[in-house]
Amino acid sequence: MYRNYLKILAIFSLLVLASCSNDETDNRSTDSRESRQALTTSQINAQIEKSLKSNGDFLWKSANDHFVWSALYHSDFIVSVGFGDSHNDLERSKSPKNATIQSDLLDLISHLEQADRKDFLIVSDPILNTMDVIIKKETTIAALRKAKYIRYVEPANYRFSQYQSVANRPKDLSTTSSGVDSGSGCGYDAVALATADYTSITPNAKVAWTLTQHNVPQAWTLSTGSGITIGIVDTGTSPSQTLLGSNFNDGLSSGRSIQKNGVYVDSVWPWVTTTDGVNDLCGHGTSMASAAAAPRNDNGLPVGVAYNSNLVTYRAAANVVLEGYQEQEGVKKAFTALGNNANVKIISMSMGHLFSVGKISDAIKFAYGKGKLIFCAAGTSTSATTFVGVIFPATMAETVAVTGVKEGSYVKCDDCHSGSKVEFTIAMQRSVSGNKVPVVSYYDNQTDYVGGSSVATATTAGMAALVWSRYPSWTRDQVLSRMRQSSYFFPNKNSQFGYGNINALLAVQ
């Protein structure tokens, strides 16, 4: 029955699109519709930016068929399709009709594109009700978007930033003391720490000034994160930093583990599936893992917030700007894997995109449905793009948005985003020197500074681990509630900074 419905729908769609008088977007025939010129990237970006400024987000489903097809024209015609029996029908194991729905949708595409499945099907996700396909005809896009069981049809490889001018291009979502690519959040170099930016603690570790601001050292008398596993979705961890490797148990850190995974495919071709490994080739992921859970070591290096928590790290992208097919595919895979990992309670991601991505949204909802507490960066970029406010996926109801503020005030850090979606803040920029947060460097026995909403997010994830370790029987909502109650503005919520800075000691008492 359903297969017949789709065939009828396909024929109906073609008849409608061939109409000379009733097409909702123009009055030309199907042939002329297929041949009309695609919008330019400047035109596409102007509409996206208008939506970001007015609504704080952009959704492909809000655009017309020609707009979506034009974006595909500029991005290799790669399409991400979300389907299901309802808006929330995300998971294949809970969706008995998913195989039939997908097969019929593929039949529809095959009919309209006049192509075999093997020529246009890139991947069918094994966990989520999503698939990626090649679609070249605007009429196919129009028919597919009208189909009953479609949740979204989105360009899967459109790079908004690539087509912006240099002056308006997003910088990144974090800042490092030095970087190999100032537009990506990456950096390898080591920087000696100013003595004013840390205090020493047994057995010979450095406590970053920001942890003192949030009463983390006092909280350690009650909880160090033991028994809690944090998942880090980022650029991986350095193979050259043994404190995040063979010496993860060092000093007063013991009995815990770090697991490294790689799901990022370094290729412009969507059909390539071989990853480039688990190692951080950027530096950003190493900094985030350090901020969350670096050991309380005896090497004179910075300690992480939850220094007895376990870590599961994912190399999900090359850098922090999630533009392009492989980056978004990698993040989707990381979240679904962490969602299925029963040991993981907390997920931290300090990467993002300026607007919503369907497949990433599906994966985050999947992980949230498994009880995970998910922290995401509100965004860090140049002043030219801070108009965006909180970025995706920190905009999602299933995530907790975090941003950075300057020491001793509620003024956002120089490049940090803020807005009504923010839940918590972390003091991560010094008021006088402007220095950021000390972390272990990409290389052994070296240190660095890292800033932005990125480090604020990883730091907050570490604090959540302290609370959950202290109260292991609590649910995600109870942990989050305690963190809110322990923050500066509670019981109120600031319009730009949420509940504000967290008092870690109060949170674990």
Backbone hydrogen bonds, N-H to C=O, Kabsch-Sander energy under -0.5 kcal/mol:
donor,donor_aa,acceptor,acceptor_aa,energy
5,Y,1,M,-2.2
6,L,2,Y,-2.2
7,K,3,R,-1.8
8,I,4,N,-2.3
9,L,5,Y,-2.7
10,A,6,L,-2.6
11,I,7,K,-2.1
12,F,8,I,-2.8
13,S,9,L,-3.0
14,L,10,A,-2.1
15,L,11,I,-2.1
16,V,12,F,-2.6
17,L,13,S,-2.8
18,A,14,L,-1.3
19,S,16,V,-1.3
33,R,29,S,-2.5
34,E,30,T,-2.4
35,S,31,D,-1.3
36,R,32,S,-1.2
44,I,40,T,-2.3
45,N,41,T,-2.9
46,A,42,S,-1.9
47,Q,43,Q,-1.5
48,I,44,I,-2.1
49,E,45,N,-3.1
50,K,46,A,-2.1
51,S,47,Q,-2.0
52,L,48,I,-2.3
53,K,49,E,-2.3
54,S,50,K,-2.0
55,N,51,S,-3.3
56,G,51,S,-0.8
56,G,52,L,-1.1
57,D,51,S,-0.8
62,S,59,L,-1.6
63,A,60,W,-1.7
68,V,64,N,-2.1
69,W,65,D,-2.8
70,S,66,H,-2.4
71,A,67,F,-1.9
72,L,68,V,-1.9
73,Y,69,W,-2.4
74,H,70,S,-1.2
75,S,72,L,-1.9
77,F,72,L,-2.6
78,I,75,S,-1.3
79,V,77,F,-0.5
79,V,133,V,-3.4
80,S,154,E,-3.3
81,V,79,V,-0.5
81,V,131,M,-3.1
82,G,80,S,-0.5
82,G,152,Y,-2.4
83,F,129,N,-2.2
84,G,149,Y,-2.0
89,D,86,S,-1.5
90,L,88,N,-1.6
92,R,127,I,-2.5
94,K,91,E,-1.2
95,S,92,R,-1.6
98,N,95,S,-1.9
101,I,97,K,-2.8
102,Q,98,N,-2.8
103,S,99,A,-2.3
104,D,100,T,-2.4
105,L,101,I,-2.2
106,L,102,Q,-2.5
107,D,103,S,-2.1
108,L,104,D,-2.2
109,I,105,L,-2.4
110,S,106,L,-2.8
111,H,107,D,-2.5
112,L,108,L,-2.4
113,E,109,I,-3.2
114,Q,110,S,-1.2
115,A,110,S,-1.4
119,D,116,D,-1.7
120,F,116,D,-0.6
120,F,117,R,-1.7
121,L,117,R,-3.2
122,I,120,F,-0.6
122,I,132,D,-2.6
123,V,132,D,-1.4
125,D,123,V,-0.5
125,D,130,T,-1.8
129,N,90,L,-2.9
130,T,128,L,-2.1
131,M,81,V,-1.9
132,D,123,V,-2.6
133,V,79,V,-2.4
134,I,120,F,-2.0
135,I,77,F,-2.1
135,I,133,V,-0.6
141,I,137,K,-1.6
142,A,138,E,-2.5
143,A,139,T,-2.3
144,L,140,T,-2.8
145,R,141,I,-2.3
146,K,142,A,-1.0
147,A,143,A,-0.7
147,A,144,L,-0.9
150,I,147,A,-1.3
151,R,82,G,-3.5
152,Y,82,G,-1.8
154,E,80,S,-2.7
156,A,78,I,-2.8
160,F,158,Y,-0.9
163,Y,159,R,-0.9
163,Y,160,F,-0.8
164,Q,161,S,-1.5
168,N,165,S,-0.8
169,R,165,S,-0.8
169,R,166,V,-0.6
172,D,380,T,-0.6
175,T,451,G,-0.8
177,S,449,Y,-1.4
181,D,186,C,-0.7
184,S,181,D,-2.0
185,G,181,D,-0.6
186,C,181,D,-0.9
187,G,282,C,-2.1
191,V,447,T,-3.0
197,D,194,A,-2.2
198,Y,195,T,-1.0
199,T,207,V,-1.7
201,I,205,A,-2.3
204,N,201,I,-1.0
204,N,297,N,-0.6
205,A,201,I,-2.8
206,K,301,L,-2.1
207,V,199,T,-3.4
208,A,206,K,-0.6
209,W,197,D,-2.1
211,L,208,A,-1.1
212,T,208,A,-1.3
213,Q,209,W,-1.9
214,H,210,T,-1.2
215,N,212,T,-1.5
216,V,211,L,-2.7
219,A,215,N,-1.4
220,W,216,V,-1.6
221,T,218,Q,-1.3
222,L,219,A,-2.2
223,S,219,A,-1.9
227,G,308,N,-0.6
228,I,225,G,-1.7
229,T,343,N,-0.6
230,I,310,N,-2.4
231,G,346,I,-3.4
232,I,312,V,-2.5
233,V,231,G,-0.6
233,V,348,S,-2.4
234,D,232,I,-0.8
234,D,314,Y,-2.2
236,G,314,Y,-0.8
237,T,278,V,-1.0
241,Q,238,S,-0.7
242,T,240,S,-0.8
244,L,241,Q,-1.6
245,G,242,T,-2.0
247,N,242,T,-2.9
248,F,245,G,-1.6
250,D,248,F,-0.9
252,L,296,R,-2.6
253,S,250,D,-2.0
254,S,252,L,-0.5
259,Q,311,L,-2.4
261,N,313,T,-2.1
263,V,315,R,-2.6
264,Y,315,R,-1.3
266,D,264,Y,-0.6
267,S,265,V,-1.8
272,V,269,W,-1.1
276,D,264,Y,-2.0
280,D,237,T,-1.9
281,L,235,T,-0.6
287,S,283,G,-1.6
288,M,284,H,-2.0
289,A,285,G,-2.4
290,S,286,T,-2.0
291,A,287,S,-2.4
292,A,288,M,-2.1
293,A,289,A,-2.5
294,A,290,S,-2.1
297,N,295,P,-1.9
300,G,204,N,-2.4
303,V,206,K,-2.2
304,G,294,A,-2.4
305,V,291,A,-2.0
306,A,292,A,-2.8
307,Y,304,G,-0.5
307,Y,305,V,-1.0
308,N,224,T,-2.3
309,S,306,A,-2.0
310,N,228,I,-2.5
311,L,257,S,-2.3
312,V,230,I,-2.4
313,T,259,Q,-2.9
314,Y,232,I,-2.5
315,R,261,N,-2.7
316,A,234,D,-3.2
316,A,314,Y,-1.1
317,A,234,D,-1.0
320,V,184,S,-1.9
322,L,320,V,-0.8
322,L,352,G,-2.4
323,E,321,V,-2.2
328,Q,324,G,-1.9
329,E,325,Y,-2.5
330,G,326,Q,-2.3
331,V,327,E,-2.0
332,K,328,Q,-2.0
333,K,329,E,-2.2
334,A,330,G,-2.2
335,F,331,V,-2.3
336,T,332,K,-2.1
337,A,333,K,-2.3
338,L,334,A,-2.5
339,G,335,F,-2.3
340,N,336,T,-1.6
341,N,338,L,-0.8
342,A,340,N,-0.9
344,V,341,N,-1.3
345,K,229,T,-2.0
346,I,229,T,-1.5
347,I,373,L,-2.6
348,S,231,G,-3.0
349,M,375,F,-2.5
350,S,233,V,-0.6
352,G,320,V,-2.0
353,H,392,F,-2.8
356,S,58,F,-0.6
361,S,357,V,-2.6
362,D,358,G,-2.5
363,A,359,K,-1.9
364,I,360,I,-2.5
365,K,361,S,-2.4
366,F,362,D,-2.2
367,A,363,A,-2.3
368,Y,364,I,-2.8
369,G,365,K,-2.2
370,K,366,F,-0.7
370,K,367,A,-0.9
371,G,368,Y,-2.1
372,K,367,A,-1.6
373,L,345,K,-2.5
374,I,372,K,-0.7
375,F,347,I,-3.0
375,F,373,L,-0.5
376,C,400,V,-2.5
377,A,349,M,-1.6
378,A,402,V,-2.8
381,S,415,D,-2.5
385,T,382,T,-1.9
386,T,382,T,-0.6
386,T,383,S,-0.5
388,V,385,T,-1.6
389,G,386,T,-1.4
391,I,378,A,-2.0
392,F,353,H,-1.5
394,A,391,I,-0.8
395,T,391,I,-0.6
396,M,393,P,-1.9
399,T,396,M,-1.2
400,V,374,I,-2.4
401,A,399,T,-0.6
401,A,421,K,-0.6
402,V,376,C,-1.8
403,T,424,F,-1.8
405,V,426,I,-2.3
406,K,411,V,-2.9
407,E,429,Q,-3.2
409,S,406,K,-1.5
413,C,404,G,-2.0
416,C,413,C,-1.5
417,H,379,G,-2.8
419,G,496,Q,-1.8
422,V,419,G,-1.6
423,E,401,A,-2.8
424,F,401,A,-1.6
425,T,500,G,-1.6
426,I,403,T,-1.6
428,M,405,V,-2.4
428,M,426,I,-0.7
429,Q,405,V,-1.0
430,R,435,N,-2.8
437,V,450,V,-2.2
439,V,448,D,-2.6
441,S,446,Q,-2.7
444,D,240,S,-1.2
446,Q,443,Y,-1.1
448,D,439,V,-2.2
450,V,437,V,-2.0
451,G,175,T,-3.0
454,S,173,L,-0.6
455,V,451,G,-0.9
456,A,452,G,-1.3
457,T,453,S,-1.9
458,A,454,S,-2.1
459,T,455,V,-2.3
460,T,456,A,-1.9
461,A,457,T,-2.3
462,G,458,A,-1.8
463,M,459,T,-1.8
464,A,460,T,-2.3
465,A,461,A,-1.7
466,L,462,G,-1.6
467,V,463,M,-2.0
468,W,464,A,-2.7
469,S,465,A,-2.2
470,R,466,L,-1.7
471,Y,467,V,-2.0
474,W,471,Y,-1.9
479,V,475,T,-2.1
480,L,476,R,-2.5
481,S,477,D,-2.4
482,R,478,Q,-2.2
483,M,479,V,-2.0
484,R,480,L,-2.2
485,Q,481,S,-2.5
486,S,482,R,-1.2
487,S,484,R,-1.7
488,Y,501,N,-1.8
489,F,499,Y,-2.4
490,F,487,S,-0.7
490,F,499,Y,-0.6
492,N,489,F,-2.1
494,N,498,G,-3.2
498,G,494,N,-1.3
499,Y,423,E,-3.2
500,G,497,F,-2.1
502,I,425,T,-0.7
503,N,486,S,-2.4
504,A,214,H,-2.5
504,A,502,I,-0.9
507,A,503,N,-1.9
508,V,504,A,-1.4
509,Q,505,L,-0.8
509,Q,506,L,-0.5
